Protein backbone atom coordinates (compact mmCIF):
# COMPACT_ATOMS: atom_id res chain seq x y z
CA UNK A 1 0.00 0.00 0.00
CA UNK A 2 2.80 2.43 0.91
CA UNK A 3 4.72 1.64 -2.31
CA UNK A 4 1.64 2.46 -4.36
CA UNK A 5 1.15 5.74 -2.50
CA UNK A 6 4.81 6.69 -2.91
CA UNK A 7 4.56 6.26 -6.66
CA UNK A 8 1.34 8.28 -6.75
CA UNK A 9 3.00 11.09 -4.78
CA UNK A 10 5.90 11.21 -7.25
CA UNK A 11 3.50 11.15 -10.20
CA UNK A 12 1.42 13.95 -8.63
CA UNK A 13 4.52 16.11 -8.14
CA UNK A 14 5.67 15.44 -11.69
CA UNK A 15 2.24 16.44 -12.96
CA UNK A 16 1.56 19.48 -10.74
CA UNK A 17 5.06 20.72 -10.01
CA UNK A 18 4.54 21.02 -6.26
CA UNK A 19 2.07 20.34 -3.47
CA UNK A 20 1.73 21.03 0.23
CA UNK A 21 1.72 18.24 2.79
CA UNK A 22 -1.93 18.97 3.77
CA UNK A 23 -2.97 18.78 0.10
CA UNK A 24 -1.29 15.40 -0.32
CA UNK A 25 -2.68 14.18 3.00
CA UNK A 26 -6.21 15.01 1.86
CA UNK A 27 -5.71 13.51 -1.60
CA UNK A 28 -4.37 10.19 -0.31
CA UNK A 29 -6.50 10.13 2.87
CA UNK A 30 -3.61 9.89 5.32
CA UNK A 31 -2.21 12.20 7.99
CA UNK A 32 0.22 15.05 7.30
CA UNK A 33 2.75 13.20 9.47
CA UNK A 34 2.44 10.16 7.16
CA UNK A 35 3.11 12.37 4.12
CA UNK A 36 6.31 13.66 5.69
CA UNK A 37 7.36 10.07 6.43
CA UNK A 38 6.65 9.24 2.78
CA UNK A 39 8.82 12.18 1.67
CA UNK A 40 11.66 10.84 3.84
CA UNK A 41 11.17 7.37 2.36
CA UNK A 42 11.32 8.75 -1.18
CA UNK A 43 14.47 10.69 -0.34
CA UNK A 44 16.07 7.56 1.16
CA UNK A 45 15.20 5.72 -2.07
CA UNK A 46 17.15 8.26 -4.11
CA UNK A 47 14.22 10.36 -5.37
CA UNK A 48 15.30 14.05 -5.34
CA UNK A 49 12.32 15.34 -3.38
CA UNK A 50 12.64 18.30 -1.07
CA UNK A 51 10.50 20.72 0.94
CA UNK A 52 10.54 24.50 0.98
CA UNK A 53 9.07 26.58 3.78
CA UNK A 54 7.43 29.97 3.44
CA UNK A 55 4.39 31.40 1.74
CA UNK A 56 5.02 29.72 -1.63
CA UNK A 57 6.69 26.68 -0.16
CA UNK A 58 5.74 23.06 -0.51
CA UNK A 59 7.01 19.67 -1.56
CA UNK A 60 8.86 19.57 -4.89
CA UNK A 61 11.01 17.36 -7.07
CA UNK A 62 14.39 18.50 -8.35
CA UNK A 63 14.04 20.28 -11.68
CA UNK A 64 14.37 18.00 -14.73
CA UNK A 65 13.87 14.87 -12.62
CA UNK A 66 12.84 11.86 -14.73
CA UNK A 67 10.90 8.99 -13.18
CA UNK A 68 13.19 5.97 -12.90
CA UNK A 69 11.95 2.50 -13.69
CA UNK A 70 12.89 1.35 -10.17
CA UNK A 71 10.03 3.38 -8.68
CA UNK A 72 7.47 1.17 -10.43
CA UNK A 73 6.47 -2.21 -9.09
CA UNK A 74 6.42 -5.23 -11.40
CA UNK A 75 2.61 -5.11 -11.41
CA UNK A 76 2.57 -1.40 -12.29
CA UNK A 77 5.03 -1.98 -15.15
CA UNK A 78 2.82 -4.74 -16.54
CA UNK A 79 -0.27 -2.52 -16.22
CA UNK A 80 1.46 0.21 -18.25
CA UNK A 81 2.39 -2.29 -20.98
CA UNK A 82 -1.15 -3.68 -21.02
CA UNK A 83 -2.63 -0.18 -21.33
CA UNK A 84 -0.39 0.52 -24.33
CA UNK A 85 -1.24 -2.85 -25.84
CA UNK A 86 -4.96 -2.15 -25.49
CA UNK A 87 -4.62 0.99 -27.63
CA UNK A 88 -2.53 -0.76 -30.25
CA UNK A 89 -5.59 -1.81 -32.21
CA UNK A 90 -5.21 1.24 -34.48
CA UNK A 91 -1.99 -0.35 -35.82
CA UNK A 92 -0.10 2.85 -35.08
CA UNK A 93 3.62 2.19 -35.55
CA UNK A 94 4.67 4.70 -32.88
CA UNK A 95 2.47 2.92 -30.31
CA UNK A 96 4.13 -0.39 -31.24
CA UNK A 97 7.64 1.09 -30.94
CA UNK A 98 6.81 2.65 -27.56
CA UNK A 99 5.54 -0.72 -26.35
CA UNK A 100 8.74 -2.44 -27.46
CA UNK A 101 10.96 0.20 -25.83
CA UNK A 102 9.13 0.06 -22.51
CA UNK A 103 9.19 -3.74 -22.56
CA UNK A 104 12.97 -3.57 -22.89
CA UNK A 105 13.36 -0.89 -20.19
CA UNK A 106 11.15 -2.79 -17.75
CA UNK A 107 12.78 -6.09 -18.74
CA UNK A 108 9.34 -7.60 -19.09
CA UNK A 109 7.83 -9.49 -21.96
CA UNK A 110 4.61 -7.90 -23.16
CA UNK A 111 2.27 -10.86 -23.57
CA UNK A 112 0.11 -10.36 -26.65
CA UNK A 113 -3.04 -11.57 -24.91
CA UNK A 114 -5.31 -8.65 -25.81
CA UNK A 115 -6.67 -7.54 -29.18
CA UNK A 116 -9.09 -4.64 -29.49
CA UNK A 117 -10.76 -3.73 -32.77
CA UNK A 118 -13.71 -1.35 -32.72
CA UNK A 119 -14.24 -1.27 -36.48
CA UNK A 120 -17.55 -2.63 -37.68
CA UNK A 121 -17.66 -5.89 -39.62
CA UNK A 122 -16.71 -5.23 -43.24
CA UNK A 123 -15.42 -1.77 -42.32
CA UNK A 124 -11.80 -2.52 -43.34
CA UNK A 125 -10.35 -0.49 -40.53
CA UNK A 126 -11.75 2.96 -41.38
CA UNK A 127 -13.29 3.22 -37.89
CA UNK A 128 -9.86 2.56 -36.40
CA UNK A 129 -8.32 5.26 -38.61
CA UNK A 130 -11.03 7.65 -37.45
CA UNK A 131 -10.25 6.83 -33.83
CA UNK A 132 -6.52 7.39 -34.39
CA UNK A 133 -7.09 10.81 -36.00
CA UNK A 134 -9.38 11.92 -33.16
CA UNK A 135 -6.96 10.62 -30.53
CA UNK A 136 -4.19 12.68 -32.08
CA UNK A 137 -6.45 15.76 -32.27
CA UNK A 138 -7.41 15.44 -28.60
CA UNK A 139 -3.79 15.11 -27.47
CA UNK A 140 -2.54 17.95 -29.68
CA UNK A 141 -5.58 20.18 -29.04
CA UNK A 142 -6.34 20.57 -32.75
CA UNK A 143 -9.73 21.65 -34.08
CA UNK A 144 -11.60 19.08 -36.17
CA UNK A 145 -14.15 19.53 -38.94
CA UNK A 146 -16.65 16.68 -38.92
CA UNK A 147 -19.60 15.68 -41.08
CA UNK A 148 -22.11 14.32 -38.58
CA UNK A 149 -25.49 12.60 -38.80
CA UNK A 150 -27.51 13.44 -35.69
CA UNK A 151 -30.36 11.43 -34.15
CA UNK A 152 -32.92 13.41 -36.21
CA UNK A 153 -31.25 12.37 -39.47
CA UNK A 154 -29.75 15.78 -40.25
CA UNK A 155 -26.31 15.60 -41.82
CA UNK A 156 -24.10 18.69 -41.72
CA UNK A 157 -20.59 19.93 -41.03
CA UNK A 158 -19.43 21.16 -37.63
CA UNK A 159 -16.17 22.53 -36.25
CA UNK A 160 -15.43 21.02 -32.84
CA UNK A 161 -12.78 21.15 -30.14
CA UNK A 162 -12.20 17.44 -29.32
CA UNK A 163 -11.70 17.03 -25.56
CA UNK A 164 -12.05 13.33 -24.78
CA UNK A 165 -12.82 9.94 -26.33
CA UNK A 166 -15.28 7.96 -24.25
CA UNK A 167 -16.44 4.33 -24.47
CA UNK A 168 -19.94 3.74 -23.12
CA UNK A 169 -22.61 1.11 -23.67
CA UNK A 170 -20.82 -0.73 -26.49
CA UNK A 171 -20.00 2.41 -28.47
CA UNK A 172 -17.30 5.08 -28.77
CA UNK A 173 -18.18 8.75 -28.35
CA UNK A 174 -16.33 12.03 -28.81
CA UNK A 175 -16.84 14.62 -26.06
CA UNK A 176 -16.21 18.00 -27.60
CA UNK A 177 -17.03 21.70 -27.67
CA UNK A 178 -19.12 22.58 -30.74
CA UNK A 179 -18.22 26.01 -32.11
CA UNK A 180 -21.52 26.21 -34.00
CA UNK A 181 -23.72 25.56 -30.95
CA UNK A 182 -21.29 27.35 -28.62
CA UNK A 183 -21.80 24.51 -26.18
CA UNK A 184 -20.49 21.09 -25.19
CA UNK A 185 -21.76 18.11 -27.16
CA UNK A 186 -21.29 14.33 -27.38
CA UNK A 187 -20.88 12.76 -30.83
CA UNK A 188 -21.16 9.04 -31.57
CA UNK A 189 -18.12 7.98 -33.59
CA UNK A 190 -20.07 5.75 -35.97
CA UNK A 191 -22.17 8.78 -36.99
CA UNK A 192 -19.10 10.84 -37.90
CA UNK A 193 -19.11 10.29 -41.66
CA UNK A 194 -16.02 12.36 -42.49
CA UNK A 195 -13.48 14.27 -40.45
CA UNK A 196 -10.54 16.56 -41.06
CA UNK A 197 -8.00 17.60 -38.45
CA UNK A 198 -7.44 21.33 -38.89
CA UNK A 199 -4.12 23.15 -38.33
CA UNK A 200 -5.53 25.65 -35.83
CA UNK A 201 -5.38 24.84 -32.12
CA UNK A 202 -7.82 25.53 -29.30
CA UNK A 203 -7.09 26.40 -25.64
CA UNK A 204 -6.93 23.57 -23.15
CA UNK A 205 -10.36 22.85 -21.72
CA UNK A 206 -12.20 20.20 -19.73
CA UNK A 207 -15.52 18.59 -20.61
CA UNK A 208 -17.97 19.50 -17.83
CA UNK A 209 -19.53 16.90 -15.59
CA UNK A 210 -23.19 16.72 -16.46
CA UNK A 211 -25.75 14.23 -17.67
CA UNK A 212 -24.48 12.27 -20.67
CA UNK A 213 -27.66 13.11 -22.62
CA UNK A 214 -28.72 16.66 -21.74
CA UNK A 215 -32.38 17.65 -21.71
CA UNK A 216 -33.64 14.07 -21.88
CA UNK A 217 -35.83 12.29 -19.37
CA UNK A 218 -34.93 8.85 -18.04
CA UNK A 219 -37.80 6.57 -17.11
CA UNK A 220 -37.99 2.93 -16.08
CA UNK A 221 -38.77 0.72 -19.07
CA UNK A 222 -39.89 -2.85 -18.34
CA UNK A 223 -39.77 -5.41 -21.17
CA UNK A 224 -40.50 -9.13 -21.54
CA UNK A 225 -38.52 -11.38 -23.89
CA UNK A 226 -38.96 -15.08 -24.72
CA UNK A 227 -36.20 -17.48 -23.70
CA UNK A 228 -34.87 -17.80 -27.26
CA UNK A 229 -33.88 -14.11 -27.10
CA UNK A 230 -31.28 -14.75 -24.38
CA UNK A 231 -28.43 -13.89 -26.78
CA UNK A 232 -29.88 -10.45 -27.49
CA UNK A 233 -30.95 -9.79 -23.89
CA UNK A 234 -27.44 -10.29 -22.52
CA UNK A 235 -25.91 -8.46 -25.49
CA UNK A 236 -27.96 -5.39 -24.67
CA UNK A 237 -28.49 -5.40 -20.89
CA UNK A 238 -26.49 -6.02 -17.73
CA UNK A 239 -27.43 -9.14 -15.77
CA UNK A 240 -28.45 -6.93 -12.82
CA UNK A 241 -31.25 -5.55 -15.01
CA UNK A 242 -32.54 -9.00 -15.97
CA UNK A 243 -34.66 -11.57 -14.12
CA UNK A 244 -36.04 -14.86 -15.45
CA UNK A 245 -39.53 -16.23 -14.88
CA UNK A 246 -40.38 -19.87 -14.25
CA UNK A 247 -41.51 -20.26 -17.89
CA UNK A 248 -38.11 -19.07 -19.13
CA UNK A 249 -39.16 -15.53 -20.14
CA UNK A 250 -36.76 -12.69 -19.33
CA UNK A 251 -37.96 -9.52 -17.63
CA UNK A 252 -35.75 -6.49 -18.20
CA UNK A 253 -36.06 -3.32 -16.12
CA UNK A 254 -33.83 -0.49 -17.29
CA UNK A 255 -33.57 3.30 -17.11
CA UNK A 256 -33.68 4.78 -20.61
CA UNK A 257 -34.39 8.19 -22.18
CA UNK A 258 -37.81 8.48 -23.79
CA UNK A 259 -37.15 9.90 -27.23
CA UNK A 260 -37.28 8.96 -30.91
CA UNK A 261 -34.26 6.71 -30.50
CA UNK A 262 -36.09 4.58 -27.91
CA UNK A 263 -39.02 3.90 -30.27
CA UNK A 264 -36.66 2.76 -33.02
CA UNK A 265 -34.72 0.68 -30.53
CA UNK A 266 -37.87 -1.13 -29.32
CA UNK A 267 -38.93 -1.75 -32.92
CA UNK A 268 -35.55 -3.37 -33.59
CA UNK A 269 -36.69 -6.35 -31.48
CA UNK A 270 -39.63 -6.97 -33.84
CA UNK A 271 -42.29 -9.17 -32.25
CA UNK A 272 -39.85 -10.59 -29.69
CA UNK A 273 -40.27 -7.81 -27.10
CA UNK A 274 -43.39 -7.10 -25.04
CA UNK A 275 -43.64 -3.67 -23.42
CA UNK A 276 -44.87 -4.03 -19.84
CA UNK A 277 -44.20 -0.52 -18.55
CA UNK A 278 -44.98 2.25 -19.25
CA UNK A 279 -48.21 1.12 -20.91
CA UNK A 280 -48.52 4.21 -23.13
CA UNK A 281 -45.35 3.20 -24.99
CA UNK A 282 -47.30 0.32 -26.53
CA UNK A 283 -49.54 2.74 -28.45
CA UNK A 284 -46.58 4.83 -29.61
CA UNK A 285 -44.66 1.80 -30.88
CA UNK A 286 -47.80 0.34 -32.47
CA UNK A 287 -48.47 3.59 -34.32
CA UNK A 288 -44.91 3.70 -35.63
CA UNK A 289 -45.10 0.04 -36.69
CA UNK A 290 -48.35 0.80 -38.52
CA UNK A 291 -46.65 3.59 -40.46
CA UNK A 292 -43.85 1.20 -41.43
CA UNK A 293 -46.44 -1.34 -42.61
CA UNK A 294 -48.32 1.24 -44.68
CA UNK A 295 -45.06 2.33 -46.29
CA UNK A 296 -44.00 -1.14 -47.44
CA UNK A 297 -47.26 -3.09 -47.90
CA UNK A 298 -47.67 -2.33 -51.59
C-alpha positions, 0 to 999 in steps of 0.5 A: 500500500505504501509503495503504491502511494509513494509512486502516486505522490511522485507522479502527482509532483511530476504532474503538478510541479509542487504540493503542500503536505496537507494537500497530499494528505487530503488527496491520499487520505492519510495524515500530514505526518504520514506524508512527511514520512513518505517524503523521507522514504522517497528521499532515502530511495534516491528520489530528489524530493525536497520541501521549501518553507514559506508562503510559496513553499511546498514539496517539490522534485528536483528540476528535470527529474525523470521517473526511474523504472525502479520506482514502479512495481512489477505489477505497475510496469505490466499494467502500463504495458497492457494499457499501451497494448490495449490501444494498439488496435489502431496499428499505429507504428509509434504505439508499437515502438513505444511498447517495445521500448518500454518492454525492454526498459522494464525487462518484461515481456509484453504478452500479446493476450489482448486484441481490441478492434472497434471497427464494424464488420466489413469496415476494413479499418476505417473506424480505427483510422477515425479513432486514431485521428481523433486521438491525435487531435485530442492530445494535440488540441487541434480543431476538427471539422466533422460531417455528422449525422444526428439522431434526427437524421440531419447531416451537416458539417461542424467545427469542434474542439475534441476534448475526450474519447469515451467508451460507453454502452458498447460504443465510442463517443467524442466529447467536444465543444461545438463552435456552432452551438457554442456549447459542449456536445457528445458525438457518436463515432459511428455517426461521424461520416467524415473528419478533417484535423485542422491546423488551428489549435484551441485552448486547453479545456475540460468537458464539464460533468453533467448528464451524458444526454442533456435535456432528456428524461430517463424513465424505467422501461420494463420489457418481456422477452422469450427465452430464445432471445437470451443472446440479445438480452445479454448483449444489450443489458447487464445481468443486474437488469434482468430476471427470469420467470419460471416459464423461461421468459426474461424480464428487463427493467432499465432506465432509458431516455424516452425519445425517438431513438427509444421507439426505433430501438424497441422496434428493432426487437420486432415481435420478440419484445413485449412492453410491460411498462410504461403502458402508453409506450405500446400505443406509440410503438404500435403507431410507428409500426403501422406507419412502417407497414403502410409504407412497405405493404404495396 
